[in-house]
Amino acid sequence: MYSQEKERLDMTLMTLENVKVLKEIVECEVADLFTDFIENGQGIGSSDITACMNYVVPQVNGRFAIDLPLLRGLIHDAIYDLEKELI
C-alpha cells in the first residue's frame, strides 16, 4: 500500500522539468491569446486568465499534475514579458 501511495504522490509533484514544459506551453498560449489585446490596448481580465488556463490544461495532456496557483503565476509572468516585448 505504501508503494502505491508513494507512486501516486510522485506523479502529482511538479518536477523542475515539468515546470519548464508548463512554462513553454504557457508562453505559447499567452502569445496566441493576448498579443492582439496588448497591441490594441485592451485590458486583460480575470476571465481571460481563466480562459488561458483552460487552454493550457489540455496541452499538458495528463503528463503531470498542474499546480494551479503556479500556472496562474506563470500566465501573469508571460503576460508581463509579452507586454514588455510589444510596448
Residue pairs with C-beta under 8 A, 6 or more apart in sequence:
11 64
11 65
12 64
12 65
13 65
14 22
14 64
14 65
14 66
14 67
14 70
15 64
18 63
18 64
19 70
21 60
21 63
21 64
22 56
22 60
22 66
22 70
22 71
22 74
23 74
23 78
25 56
25 59
25 60
26 52
26 56
26 71
26 74
26 75
26 78
27 78
27 81
29 52
29 55
29 56
29 59
30 52
30 75
30 78
30 79
30 82
31 78
31 82
33 48
33 51
33 52
33 55
34 44
34 48
34 52
34 79
34 82
35 82
35 86
36 42
37 43
37 44
37 48
38 44
38 79
38 82
38 83
38 86
38 87
39 86
44 79
49 72
49 75
49 76
52 75
53 68
53 71
53 72
53 75
56 66
56 71
56 75
57 66
60 66
